[in-house]
Amino acid sequence: NGVAAEACMPMLEDTQAAMLGTASGNMGLRGQSAKGVFNVRAGYDVEFSRIVNYVRDTGMQRVALVRLNDTSPANREAMNAALAAAAITPRASIDIDRHATDLSGVANELMAARPDFVLLVANAGPASAIISHMSQAKYPGLFYASSYAGQDLLDTLTARHQSCVMSVVVPRPSAMGVNVVANCRRDLALVQNGDRLGITTLEGYIAGRTAVEATLAAARAGGVTRGRVKDALAGLRSDLGGYKVEFAGTTQGSHYVDLITLDKYGRVMG
């Protein structure tokens, strides 16, 4: 995860290796000190702004924020900045343990705050527990989950016939008209391991394709070494078919963020 990846950053300078494709929008991987880190996906700053702006545009102001108690200062700052830019002050802000199993007290506190929507910046386990408790209590508002909850949350809510809105940093897996999605489905079928295409698999596929592009560029430049791969990434401009990764002049390869809606019938809509 992003915390573990951030802890590995001192090794990059010692080894002159590049870090690519962490499945996290962790802002600690995107500052000036994050040398050698190449982020394929959008950061939490872009993601939070997308979510909060959507909420503002729909006219909802009563916000409750749930986040992990080990959220880094940089990520907290990104959340707070997005809310402040939209002139939204949360009616409730609750920190939770990522390993918590009993979230009934948190759900009760959120119900008492009577928000229009609950923004969940957490992993799938606690996020799904909170949604389940509040749904059973007939909560009339909406749930918004960050990409951190991932495919696991979508699968859990589908099985329970519960809905939410989620931010995603890759195209919808059902968008077969997008080449990178179609290619991922084709290549996944060739592996023949029974896995199905989801947003987490697609994110990993995009990172893997980016690594291949950089490796091929390094080979053309004289041979695959850590330094040449790192240099290739630094100048990489790649269109994977509906998803562009461009590192030239930056370590942020993409700012792609979209919102999807999972309805109670398990249908994912744009």
N, C-alpha and C positions, 0 to 999 in steps of 0.2 A: 504494500500500500504506500501512500504518499509519505507517511511518517518514516517508514523503513527506508524508502528511497532517499529521503532527505538525510538520513543518518549515514548513508553510504557516500555522500558527496565528497568528503575529504579524500576518499580513495581515488577519485577521478584525476585529481591533480598529480597524485603520486604515480599513477599508472599511465597517465595520458590517454585513458580510455574515454569513450563517449557513452553517456547514458541515454538510451532511446526508448520511447514507448511506454513510460510508466502509466498505468491505468488510473491516473489521478489528476485532478486539477489543482493540486496543492500549490499554493502561492509561494511556499518556501522553495520550490523548484524553479521559480521564475524570476527571482531577483538577481541583482548584480553579482551576488556571491555564488550563484549557481552556474559556475563555469563548467563546461563540458556536458551540460544537460540539454538535451534536445526534446522538446515537448511536441508530440504529434497532435494531441487533443487540446481543446481550449482550456483555459484556466478558469478557476472558480470566479474570478472577477467578472469575466465575460458571461459566465453561466448565471451568476446571481443577478446581474443587471438585466439579463433577458427575462428571468422569472419575475423580478420585481416590477419591471416595466409593463409586463403583461397584466399583472395584478392591478397596477395603477390605471392602466388603460381601460380595464373593466369596471373601474370605479369603486373597487373594494379597498377599504382603509383599515378595517379591523383585522390585524395580522397577529398570529401567534407563531413564534419561532422556536423550533426544537433543534438543538444541535448537540454534538458529542462533547462531553466534558474535557476530552483531550484535544479538542480543536486548537490548532496552532494560532498564535497571535496574528500571523499574516493572513490566515484564512478568516479569522474573526473580523479583522479590519476590512477585508473584501466584502463580507456580509454587511457590516455596518455601513460601509460607504455606499453600497447599492441601495439600501433602505433609505439612507439620508438623502441620496440624490433624487429619490422619488417622494421625498417628504413623508415617509411612513415611519411611525414609531410603534414598535410592537406592543400590543396590549399584554402580552405575556412572552417571556423569554426563558426557556427551560433548558438546562444542561442535563444530559443523560449519559449513563455508562453504556458503551457499545456492546457490552456483554450482558446487560440487564435482561432478565426474563419476565419480571413482574412490572409491567408498565401501567397498571390500573390506576395508581395514584397520579401519575403524570396525565393520563387521559382525563381523570376527574378534574384536575387543575385546569386543563385546557377547556373542558366543557364549561367550567365556571367563568372563564374569560370571555366566552361567547364570541369567538372570532368568526369572521367571514371565511377565512381560510387558514389552514395550518401549513406552514412551511417546514418540511422535514429535511434537515441536512444530516443524515445519519445512514448507517448501513441497513440492510434489508430487515434483519431480525427485529430490532426495536421499532423501526418504522412500520412494519406490518402489524406488530402487536398494538401499537397506538391506534392505527387505522381500524383494526378489528374492534377494540374496546369502544371507540367513539361511534363507529357505525352501529354497534349493538345498542348504544345509548341514544340512537336516532339523531346524531349530529347532522344538522341541515346544511353545513357548509362544505367547502372543498378541501381536498388534500393536494399539496404540491410536494413532490419529492425531487431531490437533486439527483444527478446522475450517479452519485456514490451508491445509491441503493441498487441500481443496476437491474439486470435481468431477473435476479432472484426475487426482487419485490414484485415485478410484473407477473412472474409465474405463480407466486403465492396468492396475489390478489385475484388472478384469473380463476384459480381453484376455489376461492371463497366467494366469487361473484361480487367483488368490491372494486371500486373505481378510484382513480387518482389521475392527476396530471404529473408528468415527469419531464424534466429536461434531459435531453440526450445530446451527445457530442459526435454522433455519427448519423448517417441517413437511416430511415426506418428499414428494418430488415425485410419488410413486405414490399418495398419499393423496387420491384424487379426491373423497372425501366432505368434505374440508376446502375451504370456499368459495374461499379465496385461492389455493389450488392449482388448482382447476378454472378460476377466472377467468384465472389466468396462462396456463394451457394454451390457453384460448379466445383470448385476446388475442395469444398467440404465433402461433397458427395464422392469425390475420387478417393478420399481417405478411407471411406467406408467404415467409420467407427460408430455410426448411429447418432452422432451429435446433430442437433438441429441449429439452424441459424438464429441467433439472437443478438441483441445489441452488444453484449460483452464479447461474444465471438467475433463480431464484425470489427469492434475496436481493436482487438488483438490482431486480426487479419490486416487491417490498415497499417498498424505499426510494423508488422512483419514485412509487408510489401515495401514499406519505406526503407527498412533495413536492407532488403535485397537491392533496391535502387542505389543506395549508397555504396554497397559492396561492389556492384557492377561498375559504378563510376570510379571507385578506388582501383579496381583491377585495370581499367582502361588507362589510369594515370601512372601505371608502373608496377602495380602489385598491391595485394591486400595486406595492409599493416594497420595498427591502431591509429597511427597518425594520419594515414591517407583516408581511412574511413571517416575519421573526425573532420578532415578537410572537405571530404565529399559531402558530408551532411551540412556543413556550414554554407555550402553554395547550392544546395539541392532545391530544385523547383520541379515538382512532380504533380501531374494530374492523374489520379488513379481511376478516373472515370466517375465524375460527379463529386469528387472529394479531392481538393487540392492541398498539397503539403508544400509549403515554401519556407525554407530556412534562410534564404539569402538576406543577410543583414539583421537577422533576428534568430532567437532560439525558440520562438513560438510558431510552430509549423502551421497551425490552423486556428481559426476563431469560430469554427462552425458550432452553432448551438441551435437546437430546435426544441419545440415543446410537443409532446404527444399526449393524447388522452386515452386512458384505458377505461372503457365503459364496463358496466357490471356483467356484460355478456362475454367479456374477454377480448373484445375487438379493440385493436390499436388504431387510433385515428390521428391524422395530422392536425 
